[in-house]
Amino acid sequence: MKYYLYNNLANNGIRPSFLSDMTIVDAVGLNYKEFFDNLEPSDEVVVVGGDGTINYLINEIDTSTIKNKIYYTAAGTGNDFLNDLGTQEKEIPLNDLIKDLPVVYVNGLEKKFINGIGYGIDGYCCEEADKIKAKKPHAKINYTGIAIKGLLFFFKPRTASITIDGETYNFKNVWLAPSMKGKFYGGGMMVAPGQDRKNHDLTVVVYSCRSRFKTLISFPSIFKGEHVKKTKMVKVMTGKNITVKFDKPCALQIDGDTVLNVSEYSVKA
């Protein structure tokens, strides 16, 4: 039997038409351990949704213990995981891709992630998007518009202390300082173009600039990964054990899931 594990909240609540004749299991509120424990060895599971759907799966169950074949079909508004894989397959083998994942520790939380941690204006954008969704649950979010307003007016850059595998670096006027497992986040931003998710190391990207105007003008280059060429503004580092501290708290996002009032986070690959 092949089961289609579908998040009914994904894709702004619009169910894909191809699911009409499938055996669907609602992922919302599902006891994942109980579900997988009750499967026959020959059963297969297709996870249908966006990045948040996969993130929920990897944090609900020890994925290394799953004996059944798992596949992934993208059907969300944010498909950075799919972009990173660069495949046209409709059902992507998932088992090997959800093992040995990095873990973030922040504000008492401990979570695995598949794409990355956004901290700075990227977290701010998720915070503002959540406010819009609270008022209009099915609204289409313009993250680029939110980012531009933040760059121009609302987000204040931080002073950051970043420790990577025991070495500490200090930066002023930091707009973002993510730690990435994949290349993409934020619905298509290629923030870490050199990152390979098969590599055990993570990529830390520090975007710092005193000028709001210069930051705004150069920011669109992040969608093609060309921001890393601006070496006076962007610093790229890699490592396995990462701690990022800001002098003032702001929002952080984990695969698109927002955590508020964060002063520091740590990641172990």
N, C-alpha and C positions, 0 to 999 in steps of 0.2 A: 504494500500500500504506500502511496505517496501522499503526504500531508502538506498542505500549503499553510504555513504559519504566517498569518497576515495581521499586521497592525492596522486596525480600523481607523486609527487617528492619523496614519501616515497620508501623505499627499493631500493634506487639507481635508481629510475625510472622504475623498472621492475614490471609490473602489475601482481598480482596473478591470476592464471588461473581460480580459482573458481568464479571470478567476471564476467566471460564471458556472463552469462545469467541473470545477475542482473540489476536492475534499478540503474544506477550509477549517482551520482552527484559529479562533480569535486569540491573538497574542496579548491583548489588553487584559491584565489581571490574571494571566495564566500562571499556574504553578509549573515552572519549567522542569524542575527535577521530577515531579510526579509524571509529567507528560512523557519525558524521555525514558523514565524507568518502565513505563507501561508499553513501550514500543516493542515490536518483534525485531529481531536482528536484521531481517530483510527489508524493514520499512525505511523509507527515505523521507527527508524533511526539506522543504523549500522555504526559506525565510524570505518573505516578500515585504519590502518596505524601504526606508531610507537608512541613513547612517545611524540615526537614533534607535532604530529597530535592532540593528546588529549590536549596538552598545548595550542595549537592555539585555539581550541574550547573553553576552559574554560576562555580564555582571550578575546574572541570576543563577548561573550553573558553572560548574567546573568543566570547561569545554574539552579538557584533555581526557575526560572520562567517557565522552560520548562515543558510542560504538556504531551508531547509524551514520549513513552518508548524509551530509548536509549540503544544500546548495543555496545560492543567493540570487534573487531576482530583484532588481532595483525598481522601486515604485514610490519614491519619496520626492520631496521638494529639494532636498540636499543630498546629492549622490557623489560626494567627494571620494568615497571609497571606490566606487565604480570608475571614476575618472582616473584614479591612481593606478588601478589595475590595467586600464587601457585595453579592455576586451569588449567584443561585441556579443559574447555568449549570453544567451537569455537565462541560463541556469548555471551559475559559476560555482565550481566546487569550493566549499568553504572550510572544510575541516582543518586543513593545514594552515589556513590564514588566520584562524582564531585561537591558535595555540601560542604559548610563550609571549604573551602580549605585555607591554609596559603597564606600570601601575602608577597612578598619581595619588599623592597624599595632600589633602587640602581641607582646612577647617574641620578636621575630625573625620573627613570622608576618605575612603580608600576605593578607587575605581580603576578598572582596566579601560584602555581606550584603543581605537583602531586607526584614527586619523591624527589627532593631535590635541594639545592643550593651547588654547588661545588666552593670552593675558595682556590686557591693555585695551586699546581701542577696539580690538576684535571681541573681547569680552563685553565691552560697553555696547557694541552693536547688538549682541545677543540679549543683553539686558533691556535695551530699548525695544527690540523686536518682541520680547515677552510682554511688554506693556501694551503693545499694539494688539497682540493676540488675545490678551485678557479682555480687551474691549470688543474686538472683532475676530472671533476664533478662526474664521476661514479667510481672513484677509491675506492677500499676497504681499509678502514682505520685500521691500526694496532695501536690501542691505547696503548697497552702494550709496543710496541717498542718505541713509543713517550715518554711514562712515564719513561722507563729505561734511555733513552738519557737525559731526563730532570733531573732525579735523579743523574746521573753520572756527567753531565757537565753544563747544561744550566739554570736550575731553581735554583734561590737563595732563601733559606728559609727566612721567615720574623719574625719580632717581632710582636706579636699580643696582642691586648686588647679585651677581650670578656666579654660582659655584658649579663647576663641571669636573667631575672626577678628582676632586680635591683642590683644584685651582680656582681662585676667586678673581672675578673681573668686575670693575665698577663702571657704570655708565650714567650720564645725565641726559635729560630730555628724551626719555624712552617712550615711544608710542606703542610699541608692542614687543613682547618677548615670549614667543611660543616655543613649545617643545614638540617636535613632530615625529610621528611614526611613518606617515605617508607624506606625499608632496602637497596635497590639497587640504584646504578647509574653507569654511565660509561660502560654500556654494560655487566654487570654481577658482578661488585664489590659490595660485601656485606659490605658496609662501616658502616652500623648501624644495626647489627644483632638483637639487642634487641628492635628495633623500631616497633611499631604496628600502622599502618595508621588509625586505628579506635580510637586510643588515641588522645586526643586533643593536648597533648604535642608533641614537636619536639625534636629530638636528635641532639646534637652538638658533633662532634667528632674532637678532636684536636690531630694531629699527629706531634710530635715535637722531634727532635733529632739533636745533633750537628754533628754527623758523617754521611757523605754521604754513606759510605760503609755499615754501620749498617742499615741505612734507606733502601738502595737498597736490602739488604739481607732479611729484614723482610717484605718488601712491598708485595710480592706475597701472604702473609697470608690474605690480605684484600679480596681476591676473595672468601674465605671460611668464612670470618668474624672472623678469629682467631687472628687478629691483636689486638683486644680489650683485649686479655690476657696479652699483653706486656704493663703492667701498668706503667712502667717507661717511655715509649714512647707515649702511647696513653691515653688520658683523655676523658671519656664519660660523658656528662652532658645532662640534659633535662630541658625544659622550654617552655614558651609560647611567651615571648618577648625577642628577641635576637638581639644584635648588635655586629658585628665583625669588628675590625679595624686593618689594617696592617700598619706598618711604611713606606712601599713602595708599590705603586700600582702594581697590576697584574690582569690577566684576571679572570673572574668569569663565571660560567655557570649555567643556569636555565633550568632544564630538557633538557640539551644538547645545549641550545641556548647561544651563547657566548656574554658576555659584556666585553669590553676592558677597561683597565686603571681604575681599581676600587681600591679605598683606604678603603672603608667601605661599609657594607651593613647591613640592618636591616630587621628582619622578625617578623611578628605578626601571631600567630597561630589562 
